Amino acid sequence: MTVNADKLVRMAQQIADNNSFTPDVDIVAAKVADHLQRFWDPRMKQQIIDYASHPEAQLSAVVREAIARIREPG
């Protein structure tokens, strides 16, 4: 079963909104990336990474940075 990209983006944005205790994008993005790494199925992570690679992907700065962080190995 796959989840469509719109739903994944909406979920990632909700995680970002719930962690927006500071205006610092780097801190919030780190929290979001940690959540995605710990709790999202690898297929979900790959879907949102693939979606983010398209120029027309509509993502907030926080979600875009979080995805960049989970894309990096390590």
CORTA-V628771 format. One record per helix or strand of 2 or more residues. SS is the DSSP state (H for helix, E for strand). FROM is the first residue (numbers start at 1). TO is the last residue. If there is no record, write none. Layout:
BEGIN
ss	from	to
SS	FROM	TO
SS	FROM	TO
END
This chain:
BEGIN
ss	from	to
H	5	18
H	25	39
H	42	52
H	61	71
END
